[in-house]
Amino acid sequence: MPQLNPAPWFAILLFSWLIFLTLIPTKVLNHVSPNEPTPFGTEEHKAQPWDWPWQ
């Protein structure tokens, strides 16, 4: 029963994780968003008190 021989499957597992941990994070971290976020102004929002009609 060749599927019980762990030698090729363990090597495939190690090589696949090696690819996942080296190539994919570098590609994801190099991605640049086309719409960079702009910072909001420094003015604070003025909250208005609101009278609840059911109280």
Secondary structure, DSSP 8 states (H G I E B T S, - for coil): -GGG-HHHHHHHHHHHHHHHHHHHHHHHHT---SS------S----------TT-
